[in-house]
Amino acid sequence: MNLHVDTAALTLTADGVSTPCIIGRTGAIAAADKREGDGRTPRGRFALREVLLRPDRGLAVPATALPWRWLAPADGWSDDPTDSAYNTAVRHPHPFSAEHLWRDDGLYDVIIPLGYNDVAPVAGRGSAIFLHCTDAGQPVTAGCVAVQRDALLALLPWLRRNDWIEIV
């Protein structure tokens, strides 16, 4: 199943069913123009890489054909363009700036890293672009796409290797 995000309508559509979503705080931008820290969601077609889950949030082993793993408290994602591990999963403590994936706010209870700038990452072109959960207190993301946790969990059984998300 492939996913479609309409950044103007703020919807994520899968198999004809739409759900509200949120995007970057400064809107969407062509992937070629995306920059680290700009708060924009890149437009384009990106692979769905894997599913990352918080084991302490009451989530069951996911029924999905995507690769998946449990998150650990030390998991992070490098967002420092000077880091040789830029835009890849890392472990904390990490000597460069890296986002903590183990968060208290529930936003990262379920994460699907998107295949944006991850094959031979280009430093400064943006990192940690995920499909993840929303939180009532968060009306925007830092550049990701987010939906309600239940909606994201409902998608998992339908997702397969080689599926993608199109952000327009």
Backbone as JSON Lines, residues from 0, in Angstrom:
{"i":0,"aa":"M","n":[0.86,-1.18,0.0],"ca":[0.0,0.0,0.0],"c":[0.9,1.23,0.0]}
{"i":1,"aa":"N","n":[0.6,2.13,-0.88],"ca":[1.35,3.37,-0.94],"c":[0.52,4.48,-0.31]}
{"i":2,"aa":"L","n":[1.2,5.43,0.28],"ca":[0.56,6.52,1.01],"c":[0.71,7.81,0.23]}
{"i":3,"aa":"H","n":[-0.29,8.68,0.36],"ca":[-0.29,9.97,-0.33],"c":[-0.56,11.06,0.7]}
{"i":4,"aa":"V","n":[0.32,12.04,0.75],"ca":[0.15,13.18,1.65],"c":[-0.12,14.42,0.82]}
{"i":5,"aa":"D","n":[-1.25,15.06,1.08],"ca":[-1.59,16.33,0.45],"c":[-1.25,17.41,1.46]}
{"i":6,"aa":"T","n":[-0.17,18.16,1.2],"ca":[0.3,19.15,2.17],"c":[-0.57,20.39,2.21]}
{"i":7,"aa":"A","n":[-1.41,20.6,1.2],"ca":[-2.35,21.73,1.22],"c":[-3.58,21.37,2.03]}
{"i":8,"aa":"A","n":[-4.11,20.16,1.82],"ca":[-5.31,19.72,2.54],"c":[-4.99,19.13,3.91]}
{"i":9,"aa":"L","n":[-3.71,18.87,4.17],"ca":[-3.25,18.24,5.41],"c":[-3.95,16.91,5.65]}
{"i":10,"aa":"T","n":[-3.84,16.05,4.63],"ca":[-4.4,14.7,4.74],"c":[-3.37,13.68,4.29]}
{"i":11,"aa":"L","n":[-3.44,12.52,4.91],"ca":[-2.71,11.34,4.47],"c":[-3.76,10.36,3.99]}
{"i":12,"aa":"T","n":[-3.61,9.87,2.77],"ca":[-4.58,8.95,2.19],"c":[-3.91,7.61,1.9]}
{"i":13,"aa":"A","n":[-4.6,6.55,2.31],"ca":[-4.14,5.18,2.07],"c":[-5.33,4.37,1.63]}
{"i":14,"aa":"D","n":[-5.24,3.77,0.46],"ca":[-6.3,2.92,-0.07],"c":[-7.65,3.64,-0.07]}
{"i":15,"aa":"G","n":[-7.63,4.91,-0.43],"ca":[-8.86,5.69,-0.54],"c":[-9.4,6.27,0.76]}
{"i":16,"aa":"V","n":[-8.76,5.97,1.87],"ca":[-9.2,6.47,3.18],"c":[-8.25,7.58,3.62]}
{"i":17,"aa":"S","n":[-8.81,8.74,3.93],"ca":[-7.99,9.88,4.35],"c":[-8.08,10.12,5.84]}
{"i":18,"aa":"T","n":[-6.98,10.58,6.39],"ca":[-6.93,10.95,7.8],"c":[-6.18,12.27,7.91]}
{"i":19,"aa":"P","n":[-6.53,13.11,8.86],"ca":[-5.79,14.36,9.03],"c":[-4.33,14.1,9.37]}
{"i":20,"aa":"C","n":[-3.47,14.97,8.88],"ca":[-2.05,14.89,9.22],"c":[-1.52,16.29,9.47]}
{"i":21,"aa":"I","n":[-0.34,16.35,10.03],"ca":[0.35,17.62,10.18],"c":[1.71,17.48,9.5]}
{"i":22,"aa":"I","n":[2.27,18.64,9.12],"ca":[3.56,18.66,8.43],"c":[4.45,19.7,9.1]}
{"i":23,"aa":"G","n":[5.56,20.01,8.46],"ca":[6.54,20.95,9.01],"c":[5.98,22.32,9.31]}
{"i":24,"aa":"R","n":[6.57,22.96,10.31],"ca":[6.08,24.26,10.81],"c":[6.14,25.36,9.75]}
{"i":25,"aa":"T","n":[7.0,25.2,8.73],"ca":[7.07,26.22,7.68],"c":[6.6,25.67,6.34]}
{"i":26,"aa":"G","n":[5.78,24.61,6.38],"ca":[5.17,24.08,5.16],"c":[5.99,23.02,4.48]}
{"i":27,"aa":"A","n":[5.75,22.88,3.19],"ca":[6.44,21.86,2.38],"c":[7.29,22.55,1.33]}
{"i":28,"aa":"I","n":[8.29,21.8,0.85],"ca":[9.23,22.33,-0.13],"c":[9.71,21.19,-1.01]}
{"i":29,"aa":"A","n":[10.11,21.51,-2.24],"ca":[10.69,20.48,-3.11],"c":[11.88,19.85,-2.4]}
{"i":30,"aa":"A","n":[12.01,18.54,-2.51],"ca":[13.09,17.83,-1.82],"c":[14.46,18.42,-2.14]}
{"i":31,"aa":"A","n":[14.68,18.86,-3.36],"ca":[15.97,19.42,-3.75],"c":[16.3,20.71,-3.0]}
{"i":32,"aa":"D","n":[15.28,21.38,-2.47],"ca":[15.49,22.64,-1.76],"c":[15.44,22.5,-0.25]}
{"i":33,"aa":"K","n":[15.21,21.31,0.25],"ca":[15.14,21.05,1.7],"c":[16.51,21.29,2.33]}
{"i":34,"aa":"R","n":[16.52,21.91,3.51],"ca":[17.75,22.16,4.26],"c":[17.55,21.8,5.73]}
{"i":35,"aa":"E","n":[18.61,21.39,6.36],"ca":[18.58,21.03,7.77],"c":[18.06,22.19,8.6]}
{"i":36,"aa":"G","n":[17.07,21.91,9.45],"ca":[16.56,22.91,10.38],"c":[15.59,23.91,9.81]}
{"i":37,"aa":"D","n":[15.19,23.76,8.53],"ca":[14.28,24.75,7.93],"c":[12.82,24.55,8.32]}
{"i":38,"aa":"G","n":[12.5,23.44,9.0],"ca":[11.12,23.2,9.43],"c":[10.18,22.84,8.3]}
{"i":39,"aa":"R","n":[10.71,22.46,7.16],"ca":[9.88,22.14,5.99],"c":[9.83,20.63,5.75]}
{"i":40,"aa":"T","n":[8.7,20.19,5.26],"ca":[8.51,18.8,4.88],"c":[8.89,18.66,3.4]}
{"i":41,"aa":"P","n":[9.79,17.73,3.07],"ca":[10.17,17.6,1.66],"c":[9.07,16.96,0.82]}
{"i":42,"aa":"R","n":[8.86,17.51,-0.37],"ca":[7.93,16.92,-1.32],"c":[8.68,15.89,-2.15]}
{"i":43,"aa":"G","n":[7.99,14.82,-2.48],"ca":[8.59,13.78,-3.31],"c":[8.03,12.43,-2.96]}
{"i":44,"aa":"R","n":[8.63,11.41,-3.53],"ca":[8.22,10.03,-3.3],"c":[9.36,9.33,-2.56]}
{"i":45,"aa":"F","n":[9.05,8.78,-1.38],"ca":[10.08,8.22,-0.52],"c":[9.68,6.84,-0.02]}
{"i":46,"aa":"A","n":[10.65,5.96,0.05],"ca":[10.41,4.6,0.55],"c":[10.05,4.64,2.03]}
{"i":47,"aa":"L","n":[9.26,3.66,2.45],"ca":[8.98,3.43,3.87],"c":[10.03,2.42,4.33]}
{"i":48,"aa":"R","n":[10.95,2.83,5.2],"ca":[12.12,2.02,5.51],"c":[11.86,0.9,6.52]}
{"i":49,"aa":"E","n":[11.26,1.25,7.66],"ca":[11.06,0.3,8.75],"c":[10.09,0.9,9.75]}
{"i":50,"aa":"V","n":[9.77,0.14,10.77],"ca":[8.91,0.63,11.85],"c":[9.7,0.53,13.14]}
{"i":51,"aa":"L","n":[9.69,1.61,13.91],"ca":[10.34,1.66,15.22],"c":[9.24,1.89,16.25]}
{"i":52,"aa":"L","n":[9.25,1.11,17.32],"ca":[8.17,1.15,18.32],"c":[8.72,1.25,19.73]}
{"i":53,"aa":"R","n":[8.01,1.97,20.58],"ca":[8.34,2.03,22.01],"c":[7.77,0.8,22.7]}
{"i":54,"aa":"P","n":[8.61,-0.06,23.28],"ca":[8.12,-1.29,23.9],"c":[7.35,-1.05,25.2]}
{"i":55,"aa":"D","n":[7.51,0.13,25.79],"ca":[6.87,0.41,27.08],"c":[5.55,1.16,26.94]}
{"i":56,"aa":"R","n":[5.01,1.25,25.73],"ca":[3.77,2.01,25.5],"c":[2.56,1.12,25.26]}
{"i":57,"aa":"G","n":[2.66,-0.14,25.62],"ca":[1.52,-1.04,25.48],"c":[1.24,-1.47,24.06]}
{"i":58,"aa":"L","n":[2.24,-1.41,23.21],"ca":[2.06,-1.79,21.81],"c":[2.38,-3.27,21.63]}
{"i":59,"aa":"A","n":[1.61,-3.93,20.82],"ca":[1.84,-5.34,20.51],"c":[2.9,-5.46,19.41]}
{"i":60,"aa":"V","n":[3.43,-6.64,19.27],"ca":[4.31,-6.91,18.12],"c":[3.5,-6.56,16.88]}
{"i":61,"aa":"P","n":[4.03,-5.72,16.01],"ca":[3.22,-5.25,14.88],"c":[2.99,-6.33,13.83]}
{"i":62,"aa":"A","n":[1.79,-6.35,13.3],"ca":[1.46,-7.22,12.18],"c":[1.78,-6.41,10.92]}
{"i":63,"aa":"T","n":[3.02,-6.43,10.5],"ca":[3.44,-5.67,9.33],"c":[4.51,-6.45,8.59]}
{"i":64,"aa":"A","n":[4.58,-6.25,7.29],"ca":[5.64,-6.87,6.49],"c":[6.86,-5.96,6.39]}
{"i":65,"aa":"L","n":[6.76,-4.74,6.93],"ca":[7.94,-3.88,6.97],"c":[8.88,-4.41,8.05]}
{"i":66,"aa":"P","n":[10.18,-4.23,7.86],"ca":[11.1,-4.55,8.96],"c":[10.72,-3.68,10.16]}
{"i":67,"aa":"W","n":[10.9,-4.2,11.36],"ca":[10.57,-3.41,12.54],"c":[11.52,-3.78,13.68]}
{"i":68,"aa":"R","n":[11.57,-2.87,14.66],"ca":[12.35,-3.15,15.87],"c":[11.84,-2.28,17.01]}
{"i":69,"aa":"W","n":[12.11,-2.76,18.23],"ca":[11.78,-1.99,19.42],"c":[12.83,-0.89,19.6]}
{"i":70,"aa":"L","n":[12.38,0.28,20.0],"ca":[13.31,1.36,20.36],"c":[13.89,1.08,21.74]}
{"i":71,"aa":"A","n":[15.06,1.64,21.98],"ca":[15.71,1.58,23.28],"c":[15.98,3.02,23.73]}
{"i":72,"aa":"P","n":[16.13,3.23,25.04],"ca":[16.34,4.59,25.54],"c":[17.54,5.32,24.93]}
{"i":73,"aa":"A","n":[18.54,4.6,24.47],"ca":[19.74,5.23,23.91],"c":[19.62,5.52,22.42]}
{"i":74,"aa":"D","n":[18.5,5.17,21.78],"ca":[18.38,5.37,20.33],"c":[18.27,6.85,19.98]}
{"i":75,"aa":"G","n":[18.96,7.21,18.9],"ca":[18.92,8.57,18.4],"c":[19.04,8.59,16.89]}
{"i":76,"aa":"W","n":[19.03,9.8,16.33],"ca":[19.15,9.97,14.88],"c":[20.01,11.21,14.65]}
{"i":77,"aa":"S","n":[21.15,11.04,13.98],"ca":[22.08,12.15,13.79],"c":[21.46,13.24,12.91]}
{"i":78,"aa":"D","n":[21.53,14.48,13.42],"ca":[21.04,15.62,12.65],"c":[22.13,16.67,12.47]}
{"i":79,"aa":"D","n":[23.38,16.26,12.68],"ca":[24.51,17.18,12.56],"c":[25.2,16.98,11.22]}
{"i":80,"aa":"P","n":[25.14,17.97,10.32],"ca":[25.74,17.82,9.0],"c":[27.24,17.52,9.02]}
{"i":81,"aa":"T","n":[27.93,17.81,10.12],"ca":[29.37,17.53,10.19],"c":[29.66,16.11,10.67]}
{"i":82,"aa":"D","n":[28.63,15.37,11.02],"ca":[28.77,14.0,11.52],"c":[28.84,13.02,10.35]}
{"i":83,"aa":"S","n":[29.8,12.11,10.37],"ca":[29.88,11.1,9.31],"c":[28.67,10.17,9.34]}
{"i":84,"aa":"A","n":[27.94,10.15,10.46],"ca":[26.72,9.33,10.59],"c":[25.46,10.16,10.33]}
{"i":85,"aa":"Y","n":[25.62,11.32,9.67],"ca":[24.49,12.21,9.4],"c":[23.31,11.48,8.78]}
{"i":86,"aa":"N","n":[22.13,11.74,9.32],"ca":[20.86,11.18,8.87],"c":[20.82,9.66,8.94]}
{"i":87,"aa":"T","n":[21.4,9.12,10.0],"ca":[21.31,7.69,10.27],"c":[21.03,7.49,11.76]}
{"i":88,"aa":"A","n":[20.58,6.29,12.09],"ca":[20.34,5.94,13.48],"c":[21.67,5.88,14.22]}
{"i":89,"aa":"V","n":[21.69,6.41,15.44],"ca":[22.89,6.4,16.3],"c":[22.47,6.03,17.71]}
{"i":90,"aa":"R","n":[23.44,5.84,18.57],"ca":[23.19,5.54,19.98],"c":[23.72,6.69,20.83]}
{"i":91,"aa":"H","n":[22.97,7.07,21.85],"ca":[23.41,8.1,22.8],"c":[24.15,7.42,23.94]}
{"i":92,"aa":"P","n":[25.18,8.04,24.48],"ca":[25.67,9.37,24.1],"c":[26.35,9.32,22.73]}
{"i":93,"aa":"H","n":[26.16,10.38,21.98],"ca":[26.74,10.5,20.64],"c":[27.53,11.8,20.6]}
{"i":94,"aa":"P","n":[28.72,11.79,20.04],"ca":[29.57,12.99,20.1],"c":[29.09,14.16,19.25]}
{"i":95,"aa":"F","n":[28.09,13.95,18.4],"ca":[27.53,15.01,17.56],"c":[26.07,15.22,17.94]}
{"i":96,"aa":"S","n":[25.47,16.27,17.42],"ca":[24.05,16.51,17.66],"c":[23.24,15.35,17.08]}
{"i":97,"aa":"A","n":[22.32,14.84,17.88],"ca":[21.46,13.75,17.43],"c":[20.15,13.81,18.19]}
{"i":98,"aa":"E","n":[19.08,13.68,17.45],"ca":[17.75,13.67,18.06],"c":[17.59,12.43,18.93]}
{"i":99,"aa":"H","n":[16.92,12.59,20.06],"ca":[16.58,11.46,20.93],"c":[15.26,10.86,20.45]}
{"i":100,"aa":"L","n":[15.26,9.57,20.15],"ca":[14.03,8.92,19.68],"c":[13.16,8.44,20.83]}
{"i":101,"aa":"W","n":[13.72,8.33,22.01],"ca":[12.98,7.91,23.2],"c":[12.45,9.18,23.85]}
{"i":102,"aa":"R","n":[11.18,9.51,23.55],"ca":[10.6,10.77,24.01],"c":[9.45,10.5,24.97]}
{"i":103,"aa":"D","n":[9.23,11.46,25.86],"ca":[8.15,11.33,26.83],"c":[6.79,11.75,26.28]}
{"i":104,"aa":"D","n":[6.78,12.52,25.19],"ca":[5.53,13.11,24.7],"c":[4.69,12.2,23.8]}
{"i":105,"aa":"G","n":[5.15,11.02,23.47],"ca":[4.37,10.1,22.64],"c":[4.52,10.28,21.14]}
{"i":106,"aa":"L","n":[5.19,11.34,20.71],"ca":[5.33,11.59,19.27],"c":[6.05,10.46,18.56]}
{"i":107,"aa":"Y","n":[6.99,9.84,19.25],"ca":[7.78,8.77,18.63],"c":[7.43,7.4,19.19]}
{"i":108,"aa":"D","n":[6.22,7.21,19.65],"ca":[5.8,5.86,20.05],"c":[5.85,4.91,18.87]}
{"i":109,"aa":"V","n":[5.51,5.42,17.68],"ca":[5.58,4.67,16.43],"c":[6.25,5.59,15.42]}
{"i":110,"aa":"I","n":[7.33,5.11,14.8],"ca":[8.07,5.91,13.81],"c":[8.28,5.06,12.57]}
{"i":111,"aa":"I","n":[8.05,5.66,11.41],"ca":[8.44,5.05,10.15],"c":[9.43,6.01,9.48]}
{"i":112,"aa":"P","n":[10.73,5.71,9.53],"ca":[11.69,6.56,8.81],"c":[11.42,6.51,7.31]}
{"i":113,"aa":"L","n":[11.45,7.69,6.7],"ca":[11.22,7.78,5.26],"c":[12.55,7.8,4.52]}
{"i":114,"aa":"G","n":[12.56,7.26,3.33],"ca":[13.78,7.2,2.53],"c":[14.11,8.53,1.9]}
{"i":115,"aa":"Y","n":[14.26,9.54,2.75],"ca":[14.64,10.88,2.28],"c":[16.11,11.13,2.64]}
{"i":116,"aa":"N","n":[16.93,11.45,1.67],"ca":[18.34,11.82,1.89],"c":[19.07,10.77,2.73]}
{"i":117,"aa":"D","n":[18.78,9.51,2.49],"ca":[19.4,8.48,3.33],"c":[20.33,7.53,2.58]}
{"i":118,"aa":"V","n":[20.3,7.54,1.27],"ca":[21.25,6.74,0.5],"c":[22.35,7.71,0.09]}
{"i":119,"aa":"A","n":[23.52,7.55,0.71],"ca":[24.6,8.53,0.57],"c":[24.07,9.92,0.96]}
{"i":120,"aa":"P","n":[23.72,10.09,2.25],"ca":[23.14,11.37,2.69],"c":[24.02,12.57,2.33]}
{"i":121,"aa":"V","n":[23.38,13.62,1.89],"ca":[24.07,14.87,1.58],"c":[23.97,15.76,2.82]}
{"i":122,"aa":"A","n":[25.11,16.12,3.37],"ca":[25.15,16.94,4.59],"c":[24.37,18.23,4.38]}
{"i":123,"aa":"G","n":[23.5,18.52,5.35],"ca":[22.74,19.77,5.33],"c":[21.43,19.73,4.54]}
{"i":124,"aa":"R","n":[21.13,18.61,3.87],"ca":[19.91,18.52,3.06],"c":[18.69,18.05,3.86]}
{"i":125,"aa":"G","n":[18.86,17.83,5.15],"ca":[17.74,17.43,5.99],"c":[17.89,16.01,6.49]}
{"i":126,"aa":"S","n":[17.45,15.83,7.73],"ca":[17.59,14.52,8.37],"c":[16.35,14.21,9.21]}
{"i":127,"aa":"A","n":[16.27,12.95,9.6],"ca":[15.21,12.5,10.52],"c":[13.81,12.86,9.99]}
{"i":128,"aa":"I","n":[13.56,12.55,8.73],"ca":[12.23,12.78,8.17],"c":[11.44,11.49,8.35]}
{"i":129,"aa":"F","n":[10.44,11.56,9.22],"ca":[9.69,10.39,9.64],"c":[8.19,10.57,9.4]}
{"i":130,"aa":"L","n":[7.48,9.46,9.39],"ca":[6.03,9.42,9.6],"c":[5.89,8.99,11.04]}
{"i":131,"aa":"H","n":[5.26,9.81,11.87],"ca":[5.17,9.49,13.3],"c":[3.84,9.96,13.87]}
{"i":132,"aa":"C","n":[3.69,9.82,15.16],"ca":[2.43,10.15,15.85],"c":[2.3,11.65,16.11]}
{"i":133,"aa":"T","n":[1.05,12.11,16.18],"ca":[0.78,13.49,16.57],"c":[0.52,13.54,18.07]}
{"i":134,"aa":"D","n":[0.48,14.75,18.56],"ca":[0.17,15.02,19.96],"c":[-0.73,16.25,19.94]}
{"i":135,"aa":"A","n":[-1.76,16.25,20.75],"ca":[-2.72,17.36,20.75],"c":[-2.04,18.71,20.93]}
{"i":136,"aa":"G","n":[-0.93,18.74,21.64],"ca":[-0.24,20.01,21.88],"c":[0.74,20.39,20.8]}
{"i":137,"aa":"Q","n":[0.86,19.59,19.75],"ca":[1.82,19.85,18.68],"c":[1.07,20.05,17.37]}
{"i":138,"aa":"P","n":[0.85,21.3,16.94],"ca":[0.1,21.53,15.7],"c":[0.95,21.38,14.43]}
{"i":139,"aa":"V","n":[2.27,21.28,14.57],"ca":[3.18,21.14,13.43],"c":[4.33,20.21,13.83]}
{"i":140,"aa":"T","n":[5.13,19.84,12.84],"ca":[6.34,19.05,13.1],"c":[7.56,19.89,12.73]}
{"i":141,"aa":"A","n":[8.73,19.29,12.87],"ca":[9.97,19.95,12.46],"c":[10.3,19.66,11.0]}
{"i":142,"aa":"G","n":[9.41,18.93,10.31],"ca":[9.62,18.6,8.9],"c":[9.07,17.23,8.53]}
{"i":143,"aa":"C","n":[8.6,16.52,9.53],"ca":[8.04,15.18,9.33],"c":[6.56,15.28,8.93]}
{"i":144,"aa":"V","n":[5.96,14.11,8.73],"ca":[4.51,13.98,8.57],"c":[4.03,13.22,9.8]}
{"i":145,"aa":"A","n":[2.96,13.66,10.42],"ca":[2.45,12.99,11.62],"c":[0.94,12.82,11.55]}
{"i":146,"aa":"V","n":[0.48,11.69,12.08],"ca":[-0.95,11.37,12.18],"c":[-1.23,10.83,13.58]}
{"i":147,"aa":"Q","n":[-2.5,10.74,13.92],"ca":[-2.88,10.17,15.21],"c":[-2.31,8.75,15.35]}
{"i":148,"aa":"R","n":[-1.9,8.41,16.55],"ca":[-1.28,7.11,16.8],"c":[-2.15,5.95,16.33]}
{"i":149,"aa":"D","n":[-3.45,5.98,16.62],"ca":[-4.33,4.89,16.21],"c":[-4.38,4.75,14.69]}
{"i":150,"aa":"A","n":[-4.36,5.88,13.98],"ca":[-4.37,5.84,12.51],"c":[-3.07,5.24,11.98]}
{"i":151,"aa":"L","n":[-1.95,5.59,12.61],"ca":[-0.67,5.03,12.2],"c":[-0.6,3.54,12.47]}
{"i":152,"aa":"L","n":[-1.05,3.13,13.63],"ca":[-1.08,1.7,13.96],"c":[-1.98,0.92,13.01]}
{"i":153,"aa":"A","n":[-3.09,1.53,12.58],"ca":[-4.02,0.86,11.66],"c":[-3.39,0.64,10.29]}
{"i":154,"aa":"L","n":[-2.42,1.46,9.91],"ca":[-1.75,1.3,8.62],"c":[-0.76,0.14,8.62]}
{"i":155,"aa":"L","n":[-0.16,-0.15,9.75],"ca":[0.95,-1.1,9.8],"c":[0.65,-2.46,9.15]}
{"i":156,"aa":"P","n":[-0.5,-3.08,9.39],"ca":[-0.73,-4.38,8.77],"c":[-0.77,-4.36,7.24]}
{"i":157,"aa":"W","n":[-0.97,-3.21,6.67],"ca":[-1.1,-3.09,5.22],"c":[0.21,-2.74,4.53]}
{"i":158,"aa":"L","n":[1.21,-2.32,5.3],"ca":[2.46,-1.85,4.7],"c":[3.4,-3.01,4.4]}
{"i":159,"aa":"R","n":[4.08,-2.9,3.26],"ca":[4.98,-3.94,2.78],"c":[6.32,-3.32,2.38]}
{"i":160,"aa":"R","n":[7.31,-4.17,2.26],"ca":[8.59,-3.73,1.69],"c":[8.3,-3.15,0.31]}
{"i":161,"aa":"N","n":[9.04,-2.16,-0.05],"ca":[8.92,-1.46,-1.35],"c":[7.7,-0.55,-1.44]}
{"i":162,"aa":"D","n":[6.94,-0.38,-0.35],"ca":[5.89,0.64,-0.33],"c":[6.55,2.0,-0.18]}
{"i":163,"aa":"W","n":[5.82,3.03,-0.52],"ca":[6.36,4.38,-0.46],"c":[5.29,5.36,-0.04]}
{"i":164,"aa":"I","n":[5.76,6.57,0.24],"ca":[4.88,7.68,0.57],"c":[5.16,8.78,-0.44]}
{"i":165,"aa":"E","n":[4.11,9.35,-0.98],"ca":[4.25,10.48,-1.89],"c":[3.73,11.72,-1.17]}
{"i":166,"aa":"I","n":[4.58,12.71,-1.08],"ca":[4.24,13.97,-0.41],"c":[4.16,15.04,-1.49]}
{"i":167,"aa":"V","n":[2.96,15.63,-1.64],"ca":[2.77,16.66,-2.67],"c":[2.26,17.96,-2.06]}
